[in-house]
């Protein structure tokens, strides 16, 4: 698996050009050396750029890529740590850090990073989660939230059945207006055999949120939603 992830890291991430400030000149030089496979030279230039501009996200990001090419995966992780401190909402950095963590054997940490990347909108992270993490890991505290089902739609309907074995699980939802002039009326009910047993939410505006349940069994959801797009995910809590 490590070899496969390493090949992904080699081919997935191109470098970009930069403007001509002093730090960015070293970034441009580092990128040019990177393209020529002079990874040690690239790292040196990215490090020089950071001396001139210590909070330069791109220098950490690309230096991490170069370290990965030299199989310095722990060094790459350290650079992604710094990059994420500067841009905590940059989805790709979480994905790349996650892949490096998987290579060094930190599966939990790697999968959590991939999950965070997916949450921030980096679609490729979902493929890596499926390939290396078996299921979607959402949050880790004293355990982890593992995704067991997801649904989406635009009209009133019942979802497919899903089974939860955990004593604690949740429904995470979001709705988005299709008509900018109108509002959103959306209701979701937890059902058994298609019959509602408990309401989840009712809103008249763009909304997102979650509801936690402690019922075990096989359920479906009845969604009543006009003029909106809705997305729903089911997560089980798995204790560590």
N, C-alpha and C positions, 0 to 999 in steps of 0.2 A: 504493500500500500504506500509506503514511504516513497518508493521510486515513482509511482504514478502521480502522487501529489507534487513531487519535485518537478516532474515534467510539466504539470499544470502551471506551476510558478514560473517556469522558464518561458512558456509560450503565451501566457495570458496577458501580460502587462507591458505595453509599449511605453516608451518615454516621450515627452513632449518638449517643444522648444520654449524658450523663455526670453523676456526682454533684457535690456542691456544694463541694468544696475550692476554694481560690483559683485554682489552676492549672486545675482542671476547670471552673470558672465561665467562664474564657476559652475553654476547649475547647467548652463548650456554646454560647457566643456565636459562636465561629468556625463551628460547625456550622450555626447558624441563618442566619448570613450566607451560608454556602456554599449552603444550600437556596434562598436568594433570589438566587443567582448573583452575589453581591457577593464575588468571589473575592479581590480586593485586601484588602477588610476582613477576610475570613476569615484570610488569611495574616498580617495584622497581629495578630489575636487569638491565633492559634496560636503566633506568635513571642513574644508576651507570656507565654503559658503556659509556654513553654520557658525564659524568663528566671526564672520562679518555680520550675520543676522541670525542670532541664536534661536529665534522662534519661527524659522522658515519651515513651514510644514513640508513643502515639496522636497527639501533636502533630506529630511528624515525619511520620507516616503520612498524616494528613489535610492537612497543609500541602503535602505532595508532590502529593496529588490536586488541590488548588487551583492549584498551580503548573502542573500538567498542563493544567487547563482554560484557563489563560492562555497555553498553548503554550510555557511555560518548561520544556522537557523536560529540559534539563541540570540546571536547579535542582531539578526533581523527583527526578532520579537521585541528586543529592547528599543530599537528605533521606532517600531510601530507603537510601542507604549508612549513614546514622546510625541509622535504624530497625533495620536488620539487625544492626548492632553491638550494639544493646540486646536484640533478640530474634532470634538467629541461626537459630532453627528455625521462624520464622513464614513459612509457605509463600506466603501471598498477597503479601507484600512482595517476594519474589523475582519473582513473576509480574508485578507492576506495574512493578518496575524493569526487567525484561526487555522489556516492551512499550515503555517509554520509550527504552531503548537501541536497539531496532529502529527507532524513529522517527528517531533522530539518526544512523542508519547503522551502528551497531555490531551487526551481525548475529551475529557469534560470541559476543559478550558477552550479547546479548539471548537467544540460544538456550540458552546455558549457564544463565542465570538461570531460564528457563522449565523447563529440565530439572531444576534443583534444586528448583523449586517442585513439579513433578510428583513427584519423589522424596519430598518431605515430605508428600504427600497431597492437593495442591490439584488436583482433577480437571480443572478448566477449562484448566489449563496444557497438558494433552495436546492439546486442540483447537487451541491456538495453535501448539504445536510442529508439528502436522500441517499447519497452514495456512501458517506462515511459515518453518519450519526444514526441511521436507521429510522429516526423519527424527529420531528421538530422540537427542539428544546427551547423553551420560552424564557424562563426566569429561574435562577438558582438562589435559594436561601438555605434553609435546613434541608432542602430537597430540590426538586426541579419540576417545572411544568412541562409536560410532554404533549405535543399536539396529536390528537387521535382522529380528528375529522375537520373538514372545512367545507363551507357551502357559500353560494352567492346567487343572487337573482334580482329581479326587478318587480315582481308581482306577488300576489297572494299564492302561497303554496306550502306544502309540507315537505320537509327535507327527507332524505333517506334516513333509515335507522342508523344509530351508532350505539356502541356498547361501552360503558365505563365500568371498570373493575375497582378503581380507587375509591376510598371513602370521601375524598375531597376532589372536586373538579369544577371547572368554570366554563361559562359561555362568554366569549369576547365578541362584541359586535361593533359595526360601524354602518352608518347610513349616509348617503350623499344625495342632495337634491338633483333631479334632472331638469326641472323647470326653475330657473333662477327667480321667477316672479312669484312662485308659490311656496308653500311650506311643505313640511314632511310630517306625515302621520304614520307611525310605524309601531306595530305591536308584535311581540314574539311570545309564544307559549310553549312551555315544556310539555310534551305529550307522551303517552303510552298507547301504543296501537292506534295512533292518529287522533286520540282524544286528549284535549288540554287538561293538565293537572295543576299548572302553576304559571302565572304570567311573569314575564321577565322585564319588559320595559314598554313605555309608552311616551313618545316624544313628538313635539311639533317643530323641531328645528334640526339642523345638521347635528349629529350626535355620534358619540362613540363611548363605549364603556364595557363593563363586565358584570356578571352575576355568578356567585359561587353557590354550588349545590353539594349536598352530602347524601344523595340517593344513589344507590348502585343499581345497575340494570341496563336494559336496552330501551332507548328513547328515540324520539324524533322531535323536530321543532315545527310548529305552525307559525308561518310568517304572514302578517297582514301589513302590506306596505304599498302606499299609493305614490306615484310620481317620484320614485327614489330608487337608487341602486343600493343594495345591502350586501354586506359580507359578514359571515359568522364563522368563528373557529371554536372548536372544543378542545380543552386542555385538561389532562389528568395531572394530579399532583403525586409525584413519586418521591418517597422519602429516601434520603441518601443513607 
